[in-house]
Amino acid sequence: MHILINIAAIFFLAMGLIFFLGGAVGIIRMPDFYSRLHPAGKLDTLGIFAMVLGLVIYNLHHFSIEVLLLSIKMFLIVFFVFLASPTATHSIVDAGMRAGLRPWTRKTKKE
Amino acid sequence: MLSIAIPVAFALLTAAQLLNLYRLLKGPSLLDRILALDTMYIDAIAMFILMGVYFHSAVYFEAALIISVMGFIGTVATSKFLMRGDILE
């Protein structure tokens, strides 16, 4: 049982890390601003969710009321990020569209 | 077992932060820089939660909550500022 909980915690932690690193590499590699929003907006949200899920599984191993409250607080942070990250991404896209930034196509010349 | 996994997680998260920092410093437009900051604060929240579990302290979670609220407000305010030239309508 002990080792199963450890394996589950490490699995979710590794999953979150893969999403975080993928988001960072995507931000470096993508060609223009609008396509960079895709890794930045989505992968980080899922990454923090998976990471917190793993840590909560590890935390709830020795159960008590304090640990339960702490886990609820961690999930509240994740819930807030779930609300805030799409809103922030949308407001950045809105600023970009109104500033007149053209989306990237393959035909655009490199400057 | 997790006492090995958490330092590895710290190292990989630091690598992700450094990649984002590269985009923040180099980014061709101002919007790219705002985007990189938006990603960096979410990474910072993850680092703070990891720290709170690693050191068995509850204070780090409060800090993570404050960072998430402040980062969100900062991103929205900066993009509104770029859109109209001032924040208040």
Backbone of each chain as ProteinMPNN parsed JSONL, in Angstrom:
{"seq_chain_A": "MHILINIAAIFFLAMGLIFFLGGAVGIIRMPDFYSRLHPAGKLDTLGIFAMVLGLVIYNLHHFSIEVLLLSIKMFLIVFFVFLASPTATHSIVDAGMRAGLRPWTRKTKKE", "coords_chain_A": {"N_chain_A": [[0.829, -1.203, 0.0], [1.873, 1.202, 0.875], [3.93, 1.559, -0.976], [2.497, 1.684, -3.289], [1.117, 4.091, -3.055], [3.269, 5.846, -3.115], [4.193, 5.375, -5.705], [2.021, 6.263, -7.241], [1.988, 8.987, -6.541], [4.491, 9.839, -7.516], [4.141, 9.289, -10.198], [2.105, 11.133, -10.964], [3.418, 13.497, -10.377], [5.561, 13.413, -12.171], [4.124, 13.527, -14.53], [3.011, 16.113, -14.396], [5.404, 17.555, -14.513], [6.309, 16.924, -17.064], [4.362, 18.196, -18.582], [4.815, 20.871, -17.851], [7.464, 21.285, -18.784], [7.08, 20.782, -21.483], [5.397, 22.899, -22.141], [7.154, 25.052, -21.749], [9.15, 24.545, -23.667], [7.576, 24.693, -25.934], [6.886, 27.41, -25.895], [9.343, 28.506, -26.508], [9.799, 27.435, -29.109], [7.676, 27.871, -30.901], [6.356, 29.631, -33.81], [5.041, 32.219, -33.861], [3.265, 34.825, -32.053], [0.519, 34.163, -31.529], [0.438, 31.382, -31.821], [2.123, 30.713, -29.8], [0.586, 31.146, -27.587], [-0.836, 28.861, -27.233], [0.696, 26.574, -26.054], [1.284, 28.019, -23.717], [-1.128, 28.658, -22.477], [-2.557, 26.287, -22.051], [-0.991, 23.987, -21.333], [0.284, 24.638, -18.952], [-1.811, 24.891, -17.142], [-2.891, 22.298, -16.983], [-0.589, 21.02, -16.13], [-0.094, 22.086, -13.548], [-2.325, 21.122, -12.274], [-1.978, 18.285, -12.376], [0.376, 18.016, -10.93], [-0.306, 18.991, -8.355], [-2.267, 17.143, -7.731], [-0.743, 14.777, -7.45], [0.854, 15.516, -5.226], [-1.127, 15.843, -3.292], [-2.126, 13.26, -3.06], [0.107, 12.049, -1.941], [0.217, 13.504, 0.443], [-2.175, 12.925, 1.8], [-1.715, 10.492, 2.793], [-0.819, 10.0, 5.492], [-3.382, 10.452, 7.418], [-5.109, 13.302, 8.639], [-7.013, 15.954, 10.221], [-5.813, 18.441, 9.789], [-4.13, 17.943, 7.617], [-6.036, 17.38, 5.726], [-7.329, 19.869, 5.479], [-5.207, 21.348, 4.479], [-4.864, 20.104, 2.022], [-7.254, 20.766, 0.782], [-6.857, 23.478, 0.572], [-4.713, 23.534, -1.236], [-6.047, 22.573, -3.495], [-7.807, 24.654, -3.86], [-6.11, 26.673, -4.769], [-5.425, 25.566, -7.249], [-7.934, 25.571, -8.444], [-8.392, 28.297, -8.642], [-6.375, 28.968, -10.463], [-7.304, 27.554, -12.661], [-9.535, 29.104, -13.262], [-8.373, 31.604, -13.731], [-6.305, 31.465, -15.627], [-7.302, 30.926, -18.375], [-8.802, 33.289, -18.664], [-6.866, 35.299, -18.499], [-5.297, 34.625, -20.717], [-7.152, 35.033, -22.748], [-7.535, 37.785, -22.548], [-5.03, 38.719, -23.271], [-4.925, 37.881, -25.962], [-6.976, 39.425, -26.985], [-5.89, 41.992, -26.695], [-3.793, 41.712, -28.515], [-5.148, 41.311, -30.977], [-6.542, 43.727, -31.23], [-4.447, 45.455, -31.371], [-3.629, 44.961, -33.877], [-1.989, 42.863, -34.738], [-0.809, 40.572, -37.076], [-1.779, 37.184, -37.738], [0.547, 34.424, -38.039], [1.58, 33.068, -41.128], [2.684, 30.492, -43.444], [3.543, 31.745, -45.639], [4.443, 34.224, -45.023], [7.101, 36.526, -45.15], [10.351, 36.113, -43.759], [11.713, 38.311, -41.388]], "CA_chain_A": [[0.0, 0.0, 0.0], [2.784, 2.337, 0.975], [4.683, 1.749, -2.223], [1.534, 2.074, -4.332], [0.868, 5.534, -2.924], [4.461, 6.543, -3.605], [4.269, 5.279, -7.163], [1.002, 7.146, -7.808], [2.422, 10.378, -6.351], [5.596, 10.152, -8.424], [3.596, 9.294, -11.559], [1.433, 12.405, -11.262], [4.437, 14.552, -10.339], [6.298, 13.371, -13.438], [3.216, 13.995, -15.575], [2.985, 17.566, -14.32], [6.675, 18.113, -14.972], [6.368, 16.804, -18.525], [3.541, 19.256, -19.163], [5.481, 22.171, -17.661], [8.614, 21.415, -19.688], [6.568, 20.893, -22.837], [4.927, 24.268, -22.331], [8.293, 25.972, -21.874], [9.785, 24.317, -24.969], [6.672, 25.233, -26.944], [6.997, 28.869, -25.925], [10.564, 28.848, -27.235], [9.9, 26.934, -30.469], [6.579, 28.236, -31.795], [6.808, 30.713, -34.692], [4.559, 33.578, -33.623], [2.654, 35.086, -30.758], [-0.745, 33.451, -31.327], [0.674, 29.958, -31.597], [2.763, 30.555, -28.488], [-0.432, 31.138, -26.538], [-1.382, 27.52, -27.071], [1.367, 25.908, -24.939], [1.305, 28.778, -22.472], [-2.414, 28.687, -21.785], [-3.162, 24.997, -21.705], [-0.122, 22.988, -20.699], [0.574, 25.0, -17.569], [-2.974, 24.62, -16.3], [-2.944, 20.854, -16.714], [0.605, 20.653, -15.379], [-0.232, 22.376, -12.111], [-3.347, 20.214, -11.736], [-1.416, 16.951, -12.164], [1.372, 18.086, -9.865], [-0.985, 19.112, -7.065], [-2.933, 15.867, -7.468], [0.262, 13.869, -6.911], [1.262, 15.914, -3.877], [-2.238, 15.599, -2.362], [-2.147, 11.813, -2.797], [1.179, 11.768, -0.988], [-0.079, 14.147, 1.72], [-3.298, 12.279, 2.49], [-1.251, 9.182, 3.223], [-1.066, 9.995, 6.936], [-4.581, 11.272, 7.392], [-5.597, 14.022, 9.817], [-7.847, 17.084, 9.792], [-4.942, 19.501, 9.278], [-3.671, 17.56, 6.283], [-7.188, 17.516, 4.838], [-7.514, 21.302, 5.208], [-4.095, 21.767, 3.619], [-5.114, 19.608, 0.67], [-8.334, 21.59, 0.218], [-6.256, 24.766, 0.2], [-3.97, 23.335, -2.478], [-6.982, 22.48, -4.614], [-8.36, 25.991, -4.102], [-5.151, 27.372, -5.637], [-5.573, 25.024, -8.598], [-9.217, 26.048, -8.964], [-8.226, 29.696, -9.054], [-5.58, 28.995, -11.7], [-8.2, 27.112, -13.729], [-10.37, 30.241, -13.677], [-7.632, 32.812, -14.093], [-5.401, 31.321, -16.775], [-7.968, 31.213, -19.639], [-9.195, 34.692, -18.731], [-5.673, 36.096, -18.809], [-4.921, 34.335, -22.101], [-8.117, 35.704, -23.627], [-7.332, 39.239, -22.559], [-3.819, 38.998, -24.059], [-5.274, 37.746, -27.377], [-7.786, 40.594, -27.331], [-4.958, 43.108, -26.881], [-3.048, 41.501, -29.745], [-6.008, 41.536, -32.131], [-6.856, 45.15, -31.386], [-3.245, 46.182, -31.776], [-3.426, 44.739, -35.298], [-0.925, 41.896, -35.008], [-1.316, 39.579, -38.023], [-1.357, 35.798, -37.479], [1.658, 33.941, -38.86], [1.344, 32.005, -42.107], [3.944, 30.003, -43.972], [3.976, 32.589, -46.746], [5.019, 35.482, -44.566], [8.554, 36.536, -45.271], [11.079, 36.296, -42.503], [12.35, 39.634, -41.353]], "C_chain_A": [[0.865, 1.255, 0.0], [3.455, 2.613, -0.36], [3.76, 2.14, -3.361], [1.273, 3.572, -4.283], [2.054, 6.322, -3.439], [4.526, 6.532, -5.116], [3.244, 6.211, -7.81], [1.435, 8.603, -7.696], [3.51, 10.73, -7.345], [5.117, 10.162, -9.868], [2.952, 10.633, -11.884], [2.416, 13.569, -11.262], [5.197, 14.594, -11.662], [5.429, 13.858, -14.584], [3.128, 15.518, -15.584], [4.261, 18.19, -14.836], [6.804, 18.035, -16.474], [5.545, 17.918, -19.165], [4.204, 20.617, -19.018], [6.625, 22.347, -18.65], [8.159, 21.529, -21.135], [6.059, 22.29, -23.127], [6.078, 25.229, -22.535], [8.979, 25.805, -23.216], [8.906, 24.855, -26.082], [6.743, 26.739, -27.031], [8.266, 29.293, -26.648], [10.411, 28.57, -28.732], [8.835, 27.48, -31.417], [6.889, 29.508, -32.583], [6.258, 32.1, -34.363], [3.76, 33.652, -32.336], [1.399, 34.255, -30.532], [-0.533, 31.961, -31.108], [1.401, 29.724, -30.279], [1.748, 30.539, -27.353], [-0.939, 29.736, -26.249], [-0.645, 26.717, -25.992], [1.268, 26.679, -23.632], [-0.014, 28.664, -21.736], [-2.863, 27.34, -21.281], [-2.247, 24.113, -20.886], [0.17, 23.333, -19.252], [-0.586, 24.684, -16.651], [-3.051, 23.137, -15.951], [-1.738, 20.406, -15.888], [0.452, 20.906, -13.897], [-1.296, 21.481, -11.499], [-2.753, 18.84, -11.437], [-0.432, 16.946, -11.004], [0.721, 18.151, -8.491], [-1.722, 17.827, -6.72], [-1.948, 14.854, -6.879], [0.652, 14.213, -5.486], [0.153, 15.669, -2.867], [-2.349, 14.117, -2.051], [-1.068, 11.457, -1.779], [0.851, 12.306, 0.396], [-1.143, 13.397, 2.497], [-2.942, 10.886, 2.996], [-1.36, 9.006, 4.736], [-2.185, 10.987, 7.197], [-4.796, 11.976, 8.724], [-6.359, 15.23, 9.3], [-6.984, 18.191, 9.186], [-4.491, 19.197, 7.852], [-4.807, 17.708, 5.282], [-7.414, 18.98, 4.48], [-6.429, 21.825, 4.275], [-4.328, 21.33, 2.171], [-6.219, 20.409, 0.002], [-7.781, 22.942, -0.216], [-5.457, 24.648, -1.089], [-4.913, 23.263, -3.664], [-7.667, 23.806, -4.895], [-7.438, 26.804, -4.996], [-5.308, 26.899, -7.074], [-6.865, 25.512, -9.24], [-9.091, 27.497, -9.429], [-7.416, 29.797, -10.341], [-6.428, 28.552, -12.884], [-9.098, 28.242, -14.188], [-9.534, 31.335, -14.306], [-6.849, 32.651, -15.377], [-6.111, 31.51, -18.122], [-8.392, 32.667, -19.775], [-8.01, 35.57, -19.111], [-5.253, 35.883, -20.257], [-5.854, 35.061, -23.067], [-7.869, 37.198, -23.677], [-6.053, 39.594, -23.315], [-4.129, 38.915, -25.551], [-6.066, 38.962, -27.835], [-6.881, 41.804, -27.574], [-4.197, 42.956, -28.179], [-3.885, 41.778, -30.967], [-6.272, 43.018, -32.336], [-5.636, 45.963, -31.747], [-2.906, 45.909, -33.234], [-2.28, 43.813, -35.627], [-1.478, 40.816, -35.933], [-0.882, 38.185, -37.604], [-0.317, 35.342, -38.486], [1.155, 32.938, -39.885], [2.685, 31.613, -42.704], [4.472, 30.933, -45.062], [4.639, 33.888, -46.291], [6.535, 35.44, -44.663], [9.194, 36.721, -43.901], [11.779, 37.64, -42.52], [13.59, 39.569, -40.492]], "O_chain_A": [[0.637, 2.21, -0.742], [3.536, 3.756, -0.809], [4.169, 2.837, -4.29], [1.212, 4.241, -5.314], [1.889, 7.337, -4.115], [4.866, 7.535, -5.743], [3.544, 6.873, -8.803], [1.272, 9.373, -8.643], [3.469, 11.798, -7.956], [5.613, 10.942, -10.681], [3.209, 11.211, -12.94], [2.276, 14.511, -12.041], [5.447, 15.667, -12.209], [5.914, 14.52, -15.502], [3.167, 16.142, -16.645], [4.231, 19.218, -15.512], [7.336, 18.948, -17.105], [5.961, 18.515, -20.158], [4.168, 21.43, -19.942], [6.761, 23.397, -19.278], [8.752, 22.262, -21.925], [6.257, 22.814, -24.223], [6.009, 26.118, -23.384], [9.355, 26.793, -23.848], [9.406, 25.408, -27.061], [6.669, 27.298, -28.125], [8.278, 30.32, -27.327], [10.846, 29.381, -29.55], [9.069, 27.546, -32.624], [7.606, 30.377, -32.088], [6.965, 33.085, -34.574], [3.605, 32.659, -31.625], [1.225, 33.693, -29.451], [-1.234, 31.341, -30.308], [1.3, 28.64, -29.704], [2.012, 29.986, -26.285], [-1.416, 29.455, -25.15], [-1.299, 26.213, -25.079], [1.179, 26.08, -22.56], [-0.034, 28.581, -20.508], [-3.476, 27.238, -20.218], [-2.658, 23.552, -19.87], [0.293, 22.443, -18.411], [-0.386, 24.258, -15.514], [-3.248, 22.763, -14.795], [-1.854, 19.516, -15.046], [0.814, 20.064, -13.075], [-1.193, 21.112, -10.329], [-2.994, 18.284, -10.366], [-0.398, 16.014, -10.201], [1.141, 17.454, -7.567], [-1.799, 17.453, -5.55], [-2.276, 14.153, -5.922], [0.77, 13.331, -4.635], [0.428, 15.327, -1.717], [-2.634, 13.742, -0.914], [-1.299, 10.661, -0.869], [1.155, 11.669, 1.405], [-1.035, 13.245, 3.714], [-3.785, 10.19, 3.564], [-1.91, 8.016, 5.218], [-1.972, 12.2, 7.198], [-4.689, 11.37, 9.79], [-6.36, 15.509, 8.101], [-7.368, 18.808, 8.192], [-4.474, 20.078, 6.992], [-4.59, 18.107, 4.138], [-7.662, 19.305, 3.319], [-6.695, 22.64, 3.392], [-4.038, 22.065, 1.227], [-6.146, 20.704, -1.191], [-8.185, 23.487, -1.244], [-5.504, 25.537, -1.938], [-4.626, 23.822, -4.723], [-8.067, 24.071, -6.029], [-7.898, 27.535, -5.873], [-5.325, 27.704, -8.006], [-6.896, 25.829, -10.429], [-9.616, 27.872, -10.476], [-7.727, 30.611, -11.211], [-6.301, 29.096, -13.981], [-9.401, 28.342, -15.377], [-9.937, 31.932, -15.305], [-6.735, 33.602, -16.149], [-5.563, 32.212, -18.972], [-8.35, 33.226, -20.872], [-8.132, 36.472, -19.94], [-4.896, 36.836, -20.949], [-5.415, 35.628, -24.068], [-7.981, 37.812, -24.738], [-5.984, 40.654, -23.938], [-3.672, 39.752, -26.329], [-5.857, 39.469, -28.937], [-7.076, 42.55, -28.534], [-3.969, 43.94, -28.883], [-3.408, 42.411, -31.91], [-6.235, 43.515, -33.462], [-5.747, 47.03, -32.352], [-2.003, 46.539, -33.785], [-1.656, 43.951, -36.679], [-2.5, 40.204, -35.622], [0.252, 38.0, -37.162], [-0.291, 35.8, -39.628], [0.379, 32.046, -39.542], [3.691, 32.294, -42.507], [5.662, 30.929, -45.38], [5.308, 34.565, -47.072], [7.168, 34.447, -44.305], [8.654, 37.388, -43.018], [12.357, 38.05, -43.526], [14.28, 40.574, -40.327]]}, "seq_chain_B": "MLSIAIPVAFALLTAAQLLNLYRLLKGPSLLDRILALDTMYIDAIAMFILMGVYFHSAVYFEAALIISVMGFIGTVATSKFLMRGDILE", "coords_chain_B": {"N_chain_B": [[11.2, 8.05, -0.774], [9.825, 10.033, -2.181], [11.422, 12.001, -1.321], [13.574, 12.017, -2.961], [12.365, 12.538, -5.362], [11.269, 15.104, -5.233], [13.447, 17.059, -5.166], [14.434, 16.554, -7.8], [12.215, 17.37, -9.242], [12.276, 20.071, -8.604], [14.612, 20.827, -9.96], [13.884, 20.39, -12.657], [11.726, 22.123, -12.918], [13.041, 24.515, -12.556], [14.537, 24.52, -14.887], [12.455, 24.841, -16.747], [11.594, 27.38, -15.997], [13.85, 28.843, -16.715], [13.85, 28.589, -19.498], [11.507, 29.984, -20.044], [12.336, 32.448, -19.157], [14.227, 33.103, -21.019], [12.556, 33.582, -23.217], [11.231, 35.755, -22.183], [13.258, 37.683, -22.036], [14.126, 37.872, -24.683], [11.916, 38.043, -26.345], [10.161, 39.072, -29.262], [7.987, 40.935, -29.423], [6.06, 43.096, -27.229], [3.871, 41.738, -26.269], [4.648, 39.07, -26.282], [6.37, 39.103, -24.155], [4.64, 39.615, -22.001], [3.183, 37.279, -22.102], [5.162, 35.369, -21.491], [5.696, 36.117, -18.858], [3.242, 35.495, -17.719], [3.266, 32.725, -17.915], [5.453, 32.22, -16.3], [4.615, 32.927, -13.735], [2.785, 30.951, -13.106], [4.427, 28.714, -13.064], [5.931, 29.464, -10.866], [4.031, 29.275, -8.84], [3.705, 26.497, -8.777], [6.261, 25.772, -7.909], [6.234, 26.887, -5.341], [4.237, 25.377, -4.087], [5.423, 22.868, -4.135], [7.605, 23.402, -2.472], [6.271, 23.888, -0.062], [5.3, 21.327, 0.523], [7.68, 19.961, 0.755], [9.099, 21.149, 2.88], [7.294, 20.859, 4.917], [5.533, 22.997, 5.669], [2.98, 25.405, 6.217], [2.918, 27.987, 5.385], [3.859, 28.52, 2.869], [1.785, 27.926, 1.144], [-0.04, 29.969, 1.433], [1.496, 32.009, 0.335], [1.622, 31.091, -2.282], [-1.037, 31.338, -3.075], [-1.364, 34.12, -2.947], [0.47, 34.902, -4.901], [-0.77, 33.815, -7.157], [-3.147, 35.317, -7.374], [-2.133, 37.942, -7.638], [-0.557, 37.707, -9.934], [-2.446, 37.13, -11.905], [-3.998, 39.49, -11.875], [-2.038, 41.303, -12.62], [-1.393, 40.443, -15.257], [-3.841, 40.859, -16.635], [-4.201, 43.606, -16.239], [-1.949, 44.657, -17.552], [-2.421, 43.877, -20.213], [-4.781, 45.217, -20.741], [-3.833, 47.769, -20.531], [-2.139, 47.875, -22.742], [-4.049, 47.727, -24.703], [-5.687, 50.027, -24.585], [-4.207, 52.154, -23.707], [-4.599, 53.334, -21.274], [-5.468, 52.18, -17.935], [-7.799, 52.52, -16.387], [-11.169, 53.128, -17.309]], "CA_chain_B": [[11.095, 7.965, -2.223], [9.498, 11.365, -2.668], [12.503, 12.92, -0.946], [14.434, 12.138, -4.145], [11.593, 13.038, -6.505], [10.993, 16.537, -5.156], [14.575, 17.84, -5.718], [14.457, 16.43, -9.257], [11.151, 18.239, -9.74], [12.772, 21.456, -8.492], [15.583, 21.083, -11.021], [13.212, 20.481, -13.951], [10.936, 23.358, -12.934], [13.98, 25.619, -12.78], [14.845, 24.533, -16.321], [11.313, 25.442, -17.437], [11.617, 28.822, -15.715], [14.927, 29.476, -17.482], [13.393, 28.693, -20.889], [10.562, 31.108, -20.106], [13.091, 33.688, -18.955], [14.819, 33.401, -22.325], [11.524, 34.218, -24.031], [10.931, 37.07, -21.588], [14.307, 38.643, -22.364], [14.356, 38.001, -26.113], [10.642, 38.169, -27.034], [10.147, 40.157, -30.256], [7.022, 41.995, -29.118], [5.724, 43.253, -25.812], [2.88, 40.719, -25.909], [5.378, 37.852, -25.953], [6.923, 39.23, -22.79], [3.529, 39.431, -21.056], [2.86, 35.85, -22.132], [6.197, 34.649, -20.749], [5.483, 36.387, -17.428], [2.053, 34.746, -17.323], [3.678, 31.34, -17.694], [6.407, 32.133, -15.194], [4.015, 32.951, -12.391], [2.181, 29.645, -12.82], [5.539, 27.865, -12.64], [6.323, 29.843, -9.506], [3.044, 28.688, -7.921], [4.034, 25.075, -8.63], [7.454, 25.669, -7.065], [5.894, 27.17, -3.95], [3.5, 24.235, -3.53], [6.428, 21.828, -3.879], [8.368, 23.8, -1.286], [5.431, 23.69, 1.115], [5.247, 19.909, 0.874], [9.027, 19.498, 1.088], [9.509, 21.637, 4.199], [6.178, 20.663, 5.85], [5.138, 24.287, 6.222], [1.739, 25.859, 5.588], [3.017, 29.398, 4.988], [4.125, 28.584, 1.431], [0.541, 27.863, 0.376], [-0.579, 31.345, 1.416], [2.286, 32.768, -0.639], [1.235, 30.654, -3.626], [-2.347, 31.934, -3.367], [-1.175, 35.55, -3.216], [1.134, 35.026, -6.201], [-1.705, 33.536, -8.242], [-4.056, 36.457, -7.531], [-1.394, 39.109, -8.133], [-0.128, 37.468, -11.308], [-3.613, 37.269, -12.781], [-4.351, 40.906, -11.992], [-0.986, 41.956, -13.382], [-1.527, 40.131, -16.68], [-5.024, 41.524, -17.201], [-3.983, 45.054, -16.249], [-0.983, 45.03, -18.605], [-2.988, 43.762, -21.554], [-5.73, 46.333, -20.892], [-3.028, 48.975, -20.758], [-1.693, 47.871, -24.137], [-5.184, 47.868, -25.595], [-6.295, 51.343, -24.621], [-3.304, 53.229, -23.332], [-4.691, 53.502, -19.82], [-6.137, 51.026, -17.348], [-9.155, 52.887, -15.993], [-11.911, 53.61, -18.463]], "C_chain_B": [[10.791, 9.337, -2.807], [10.572, 12.366, -2.299], [13.548, 13.002, -2.05], [13.669, 12.83, -5.258], [11.423, 14.542, -6.446], [12.196, 17.387, -5.569], [14.709, 17.737, -7.226], [13.403, 17.337, -9.883], [11.564, 19.699, -9.676], [13.707, 21.78, -9.648], [14.881, 21.267, -12.358], [12.364, 21.746, -14.045], [11.834, 24.574, -13.137], [14.372, 25.703, -14.241], [13.71, 25.176, -17.104], [11.287, 26.954, -17.232], [12.691, 29.517, -16.541], [14.542, 29.609, -18.956], [12.415, 29.847, -21.043], [11.285, 32.437, -19.965], [13.77, 34.111, -20.245], [13.806, 34.099, -23.222], [11.201, 35.612, -23.505], [11.974, 38.099, -21.985], [14.371, 38.908, -23.862], [13.118, 38.473, -26.863], [10.534, 39.324, -28.011], [9.172, 41.275, -29.886], [6.76, 42.041, -27.621], [4.749, 42.18, -25.358], [3.55, 39.393, -25.573], [5.932, 37.91, -24.54], [5.828, 39.05, -21.748], [3.174, 37.951, -20.956], [3.873, 35.039, -21.331], [6.048, 34.885, -19.252], [4.296, 35.598, -16.9], [2.396, 33.283, -17.068], [4.587, 31.217, -16.484], [5.723, 32.168, -13.841], [3.319, 31.643, -12.074], [3.268, 28.645, -12.41], [5.969, 28.176, -11.209], [5.336, 29.304, -8.48], [3.373, 27.21, -7.686], [5.253, 24.888, -7.741], [7.123, 25.914, -5.604], [5.133, 26.006, -3.319], [4.468, 23.091, -3.225], [7.228, 22.134, -2.619], [7.581, 23.576, -0.014], [5.343, 22.242, 1.512], [6.614, 19.443, 1.374], [9.435, 19.903, 2.497], [8.431, 21.483, 5.258], [5.733, 21.97, 6.494], [3.923, 24.801, 5.47], [1.853, 27.262, 5.023], [3.18, 29.519, 3.483], [2.841, 28.57, 0.617], [-0.132, 29.226, 0.322], [0.161, 32.169, 0.372], [1.89, 32.393, -2.053], [-0.101, 31.268, -4.028], [-2.199, 33.411, -3.719], [-0.51, 35.75, -4.572], [0.143, 34.789, -7.323], [-2.641, 34.715, -8.464], [-3.33, 37.641, -8.154], [-0.951, 38.927, -9.583], [-1.273, 37.634, -12.289], [-3.963, 38.736, -12.984], [-3.308, 41.652, -12.809], [-1.115, 41.708, -14.874], [-2.685, 40.888, -17.306], [-4.802, 43.027, -17.28], [-3.012, 45.457, -17.342], [-1.607, 44.929, -19.984], [-4.047, 44.834, -21.788], [-4.977, 47.622, -21.196], [-2.545, 49.042, -22.2], [-2.841, 48.164, -25.086], [-5.625, 49.315, -25.704], [-5.34, 52.474, -24.281], [-3.467, 53.65, -21.894], [-5.584, 52.401, -19.25], [-7.582, 51.354, -16.994], [-9.891, 53.47, -17.192], [-12.521, 54.968, -18.156]], "O_chain_B": [[11.403, 9.76, -3.788], [10.642, 13.451, -2.878], [14.332, 13.95, -2.084], [14.239, 13.616, -6.015], [11.43, 15.204, -7.483], [11.998, 18.375, -6.277], [15.059, 18.72, -7.88], [13.643, 17.985, -10.902], [11.25, 20.48, -10.574], [13.624, 22.852, -10.246], [15.217, 22.176, -13.117], [12.284, 22.371, -15.102], [11.451, 25.539, -13.798], [14.527, 26.794, -14.788], [13.954, 25.964, -18.017], [10.999, 27.713, -18.158], [12.49, 30.635, -17.015], [14.861, 30.612, -19.595], [12.465, 30.595, -22.019], [10.897, 33.432, -20.576], [13.883, 35.3, -20.543], [14.13, 35.073, -23.901], [10.931, 36.532, -24.276], [11.639, 39.255, -22.243], [14.64, 40.034, -24.279], [13.211, 39.188, -27.86], [10.792, 40.465, -27.627], [9.508, 42.451, -30.027], [7.172, 41.164, -26.861], [4.783, 41.754, -24.203], [3.09, 38.669, -24.69], [5.963, 36.909, -23.824], [6.05, 38.407, -20.723], [2.902, 37.435, -19.872], [3.501, 34.133, -20.586], [6.25, 33.967, -18.457], [4.327, 35.091, -15.779], [1.886, 32.672, -16.128], [4.513, 30.244, -15.734], [6.179, 31.523, -12.897], [3.255, 31.246, -10.91], [3.055, 27.826, -11.516], [6.322, 27.28, -10.442], [5.732, 28.917, -7.38], [3.329, 26.727, -6.555], [5.296, 23.971, -6.92], [7.657, 25.242, -4.721], [5.353, 25.68, -2.152], [4.354, 22.427, -2.195], [7.497, 21.249, -1.807], [8.129, 23.132, 0.995], [5.313, 21.929, 2.702], [6.702, 18.634, 2.297], [10.039, 19.116, 3.227], [8.619, 21.929, 6.39], [5.574, 22.047, 7.712], [3.829, 24.662, 4.251], [0.986, 27.694, 4.263], [2.712, 30.483, 2.877], [2.796, 29.131, -0.478], [-0.72, 29.601, -0.692], [-0.448, 32.928, -0.382], [1.824, 33.252, -2.932], [-0.284, 31.671, -5.176], [-2.82, 33.899, -4.663], [-0.878, 36.66, -5.314], [0.193, 35.479, -8.341], [-2.909, 35.084, -9.608], [-3.839, 38.272, -9.08], [-0.968, 39.876, -10.367], [-1.104, 38.204, -13.367], [-4.195, 39.18, -14.108], [-3.648, 42.533, -13.6], [-0.968, 42.631, -15.675], [-2.542, 41.487, -18.372], [-5.17, 43.658, -18.271], [-3.21, 46.48, -17.997], [-1.365, 45.781, -20.839], [-4.201, 45.314, -22.912], [-5.414, 48.448, -21.998], [-2.534, 50.11, -22.813], [-2.648, 48.77, -26.141], [-5.91, 49.79, -26.804], [-5.642, 53.637, -24.546], [-2.562, 54.268, -21.332], [-6.353, 51.77, -19.976], [-8.487, 50.564, -17.266], [-9.315, 54.211, -17.989], [-13.191, 55.551, -19.008]]}, "name": "protein", "num_of_chains": 2, "seq": "MHILINIAAIFFLAMGLIFFLGGAVGIIRMPDFYSRLHPAGKLDTLGIFAMVLGLVIYNLHHFSIEVLLLSIKMFLIVFFVFLASPTATHSIVDAGMRAGLRPWTRKTKKEMLSIAIPVAFALLTAAQLLNLYRLLKGPSLLDRILALDTMYIDAIAMFILMGVYFHSAVYFEAALIISVMGFIGTVATSKFLMRGDILE"}
